[in-house]
Amino acid sequence: CGSSLSAEEKAAIKRSKDIDRAGVKDDGIDRNRIKLLLLGTGESGKSTIFKQMKILYGAHHGYTKEERERFTTVVYVNIIINVKTVLEHSRTMSPLSDPALRNKIDDFLQISDTKDVKFDKATGDLILQFWNDPGFQETWMRRSEFQVQDALAYFCSEMDRISAPDYVPNPQDILRIRVRTTGIVEESYTIDGVNFVMFDVGGQRNERKKWIHAFDKVTAIIFVAAINEYDQVLFEDSSMNRMDEAVILFDE
């Protein structure tokens, strides 16, 4: 007997079959790739692992020159913000030993630490003067009592290169910068013929509600905890030890 389906119904059936075929194809792609999800508290090192994977296994085995150039301002901003943080705390913890340097603190605190930051050799030289001051170092040794990046020591050791007019960040610089992750970041790799996709997520408490969107078809979760944070507190909660928060989050 002849079909009683209308043209619209036949078109709808065709669209449904097309969608089903596409779904089967997508399922096959998902089965042939390993999906890794990085989880952990804020500043535990998830994004560092994410960047290390890009350097080791990314399409360009790292970052192109254009990509590295885009990190230049981030390096400058990281340095300026962290030096300001130590200087501000040095006033109450251990004032700078050099009176001339103490007189320069207020002017330095006015330097821009946003995307329009100006960073030259004079700025680098002043930062090194601050860094080498005994009072600054005494405050730095108490850095677990406030929020500052350990990477400042590395950047100060590389200041001559960083303050040069033709400076372009190298992979080690990029690994050490801190950019707070918001949302979900994805990167794909092929290692020995196996396809991987890795997801990095923000670790602060207000970012964790977004994690649920990254759990679909996950092959493995890599939970990251930083053992050097045993004496530090959370950025978002100064009453909570970072290691305690990591253990609580892992149990959840």
C-alpha positions as CSV (number, residue, x, y, z in Angstrom):
1,C,0.0,0.0,0.0
2,G,1.2,3.6,-0.5
3,S,2.6,5.7,2.2
4,S,0.2,8.0,4.1
5,L,3.0,10.3,5.4
6,S,2.9,13.9,4.4
7,A,5.9,15.6,2.9
8,E,6.5,17.5,6.2
9,E,6.4,14.2,8.2
10,K,8.9,12.6,5.7
11,A,11.2,15.6,6.1
12,A,11.0,15.4,9.9
13,I,11.9,11.7,9.8
14,K,14.9,12.4,7.6
15,R,16.1,15.1,9.9
16,S,15.8,12.7,12.9
17,K,17.8,10.1,11.1
18,D,20.5,12.6,10.2
19,I,20.7,13.7,13.8
20,D,21.0,10.1,14.9
21,R,23.8,9.4,12.4
22,A,25.6,12.6,13.6
23,G,25.2,11.4,17.2
24,V,26.7,8.0,16.4
25,K,29.6,9.7,14.7
26,D,30.2,12.1,17.6
27,D,30.1,9.2,20.0
28,G,32.7,7.4,18.0
29,I,35.0,10.5,18.1
30,D,34.5,10.8,21.9
31,R,35.3,7.1,22.4
32,N,38.5,7.6,20.4
33,R,39.8,10.4,22.6
34,I,40.8,10.6,26.2
35,K,39.2,13.4,28.1
36,L,41.1,14.7,31.1
37,L,39.7,17.2,33.7
38,L,42.0,19.2,36.0
39,L,40.4,19.9,39.4
40,G,41.7,21.5,42.5
41,T,41.5,24.6,44.6
42,G,42.5,28.1,43.4
43,E,46.3,28.5,42.8
44,S,47.0,24.8,43.3
45,G,48.9,24.5,40.0
46,K,46.2,23.3,37.5
47,S,46.9,26.0,34.9
48,T,50.6,25.4,35.2
49,I,50.1,21.7,34.3
50,F,47.8,22.8,31.5
51,K,50.5,25.1,30.1
52,Q,53.2,22.4,30.5
53,M,51.0,20.0,28.4
54,K,50.8,22.7,25.7
55,I,54.5,23.2,25.7
56,L,55.3,19.5,25.6
57,Y,52.5,18.2,23.3
58,G,50.8,21.2,21.7
59,A,50.5,21.8,18.0
60,H,53.6,24.0,18.0
61,H,55.3,22.2,20.9
62,G,54.8,25.3,23.0
63,Y,53.8,28.8,22.0
64,T,54.4,30.7,18.8
65,K,56.3,34.0,19.0
66,E,53.0,35.9,18.5
67,E,51.4,34.0,21.4
68,R,54.5,34.6,23.7
69,E,54.4,38.3,22.8
70,R,50.8,38.5,24.1
71,F,52.1,37.4,27.6
72,T,54.6,40.3,27.9
73,T,52.1,42.6,29.6
74,V,51.0,39.8,31.9
75,V,54.6,39.3,33.1
76,Y,54.9,43.0,33.8
77,V,51.6,43.2,35.6
78,N,52.5,40.1,37.7
79,I,55.8,41.6,38.8
80,I,54.4,45.1,39.6
81,I,51.4,43.7,41.6
82,N,53.6,41.4,43.7
83,V,56.3,44.0,44.4
84,K,53.6,46.4,45.5
85,T,52.1,43.7,47.8
86,V,55.4,43.1,49.5
87,L,56.1,46.9,49.8
88,E,52.7,47.5,51.4
89,H,53.3,44.7,54.0
90,S,56.9,45.8,54.6
91,R,55.6,49.0,56.3
92,T,54.1,47.0,59.1
93,M,56.3,43.8,59.1
94,S,59.8,45.0,58.3
95,P,60.4,48.5,56.9
96,L,63.0,48.9,54.1
97,S,66.5,49.5,55.5
98,D,67.4,52.2,53.0
99,P,65.6,55.5,53.8
100,A,66.0,56.7,50.1
101,L,64.1,53.5,49.0
102,R,61.4,54.1,51.6
103,N,60.8,57.5,50.0
104,K,60.3,55.9,46.7
105,I,57.5,53.5,47.8
106,D,54.6,55.8,47.4
107,D,55.6,56.7,43.8
108,F,56.1,53.1,43.0
109,L,52.6,52.2,44.3
110,Q,51.2,54.7,41.8
111,I,52.7,52.8,38.8
112,S,50.0,51.2,36.7
113,D,49.5,47.5,37.1
114,T,46.9,47.1,34.4
115,K,47.2,46.4,30.6
116,D,48.6,49.9,30.1
117,V,51.6,49.2,32.3
118,K,54.9,50.8,31.4
119,F,58.0,48.7,32.2
120,D,61.5,49.7,31.3
121,K,65.1,49.3,32.5
122,A,64.6,52.1,35.1
123,T,61.6,50.2,36.5
124,G,63.5,46.9,36.6
125,D,66.5,48.6,38.3
126,L,64.2,50.0,41.0
127,I,62.5,46.7,41.6
128,L,65.9,45.1,42.1
129,Q,66.9,47.7,44.6
130,F,63.7,47.0,46.5
131,W,64.3,43.2,46.2
132,N,67.9,43.4,47.5
133,D,66.9,45.6,50.6
134,P,67.1,43.6,53.8
135,G,63.8,44.9,55.0
136,F,62.1,43.7,51.8
137,Q,63.7,40.3,52.2
138,E,62.5,40.0,55.8
139,T,59.0,40.7,54.7
140,W,59.4,38.3,51.7
141,M,60.3,35.5,54.2
142,R,56.9,36.0,55.9
143,R,55.0,35.8,52.6
144,S,52.8,33.0,53.9
145,E,51.1,35.6,56.0
146,F,49.7,37.4,52.9
147,Q,48.8,36.8,49.2
148,V,51.9,37.0,46.9
149,Q,53.3,34.8,44.2
150,D,56.5,32.8,44.8
151,A,57.4,33.4,41.2
152,L,58.5,36.9,42.1
153,A,61.9,35.6,43.1
154,Y,62.3,34.0,39.7
155,F,61.3,37.2,37.8
156,C,63.7,39.3,39.9
157,S,66.5,36.9,39.0
158,E,65.7,37.4,35.3
159,M,65.1,41.2,35.6
160,D,67.9,42.2,33.2
161,R,66.3,40.2,30.4
162,I,62.7,41.1,31.3
163,S,63.4,44.9,31.4
164,A,65.1,44.9,28.0
165,P,63.2,46.8,25.3
166,D,63.0,43.7,23.0
167,Y,61.7,41.4,25.8
168,V,59.5,38.5,24.7
169,P,58.5,35.9,27.4
170,N,60.0,32.4,27.1
171,P,58.2,29.2,28.1
172,Q,59.6,29.4,31.7
173,D,58.2,32.9,32.1
174,I,54.8,31.8,30.8
175,L,54.8,28.8,33.2
176,R,55.4,31.1,36.2
177,I,52.8,33.9,35.5
178,R,49.5,33.9,37.3
179,V,46.3,34.5,35.5
180,R,43.2,33.5,37.4
181,T,41.2,31.0,35.4
182,T,37.5,31.7,35.0
183,G,35.1,29.4,33.3
184,I,36.5,26.3,31.4
185,V,39.5,26.3,29.1
186,E,40.1,23.4,26.6
187,E,43.2,22.2,24.7
188,S,43.7,19.1,22.5
189,Y,46.8,17.0,22.0
190,T,47.9,13.9,20.1
191,I,50.4,11.8,22.0
192,D,51.8,8.6,20.3
193,G,48.8,8.6,18.1
194,V,46.3,8.9,20.9
195,N,44.0,12.0,21.0
196,F,43.6,13.8,24.3
197,V,41.5,16.8,25.3
198,M,42.3,18.5,28.6
199,F,40.1,20.9,30.5
200,D,41.2,23.5,33.0
201,V,38.7,25.1,35.4
202,G,38.8,27.9,37.9
203,G,39.5,26.7,41.4
204,Q,38.1,29.5,43.6
205,R,34.9,28.7,45.4
206,N,32.8,30.9,43.2
207,E,34.0,29.1,40.1
208,R,33.3,25.5,41.2
209,K,29.6,25.6,40.4
210,K,30.7,25.7,36.7
211,W,32.6,22.3,37.1
212,I,29.4,20.3,36.4
213,H,29.5,21.4,32.8
214,A,32.9,19.7,32.3
215,F,32.1,16.2,33.7
216,D,30.3,14.8,30.7
217,K,32.2,11.7,29.3
218,V,35.3,12.4,31.3
219,T,37.9,9.6,31.1
220,A,39.9,10.7,34.1
221,I,40.1,13.5,36.7
222,I,43.5,14.8,37.8
223,F,43.2,16.4,41.2
224,V,45.9,18.9,41.8
225,A,47.2,20.0,45.3
226,A,50.2,22.2,46.0
227,I,52.2,20.8,49.0
228,N,54.0,24.2,49.4
229,E,50.7,25.7,50.5
230,Y,50.7,24.0,53.9
231,D,51.2,27.4,55.7
232,Q,49.0,29.6,53.4
233,V,45.4,30.6,53.4
234,L,42.9,30.9,50.6
235,F,42.7,34.0,48.5
236,E,38.9,34.1,49.0
237,D,38.9,33.1,52.7
238,S,41.7,34.2,55.0
239,S,40.5,31.9,57.7
240,M,40.9,28.6,55.7
241,N,44.3,26.9,55.2
242,R,44.9,26.0,51.6
243,M,45.9,22.3,52.3
244,D,42.8,21.8,54.5
245,E,40.6,23.2,51.7
246,A,42.2,20.8,49.2
247,V,41.5,17.8,51.4
248,I,37.9,18.9,52.0
249,L,37.4,19.5,48.3
250,F,38.9,16.1,47.4
251,D,36.6,14.3,49.9
252,E,33.6,16.0,48.3
